[in-house]
Amino acid sequence: MMHQAQPKSAATRKDARTVRSSSRPIRRVRTLLSTGFEAGYDPTFVQPQAGHAYASTTSLYTSVSADFKQKTVQQMIARRIAKTAEVPDA
């Protein structure tokens, strides 16, 4: 015997729509912040755009792509290698 899902009431459907529509602004903020960081904007510029008083709040809403993380690490490694190559041997 298969269990059939009960039809949702009008109130339940309305609540579901409210939750979905209320989460949209947060998705937009996350997209705005993440895109800003990936584009190279300074965090002190991006943070006030979101209306956050603290950097820790902004960090909760940011999520950069794996590709961006990889590129950033590669750039840091290249800079470190270049920096050590400039130091003369003692």
ABEGO torsion letter per residue (X at the ends): XBBBBBBBBAAAAAAAAAAAAAAAAAAAAAAAAAAAAAAGBBAAAAAAAAGBABAAAAAAABBBBAAAAAAAAAAAAAAAAAAAAABBBX
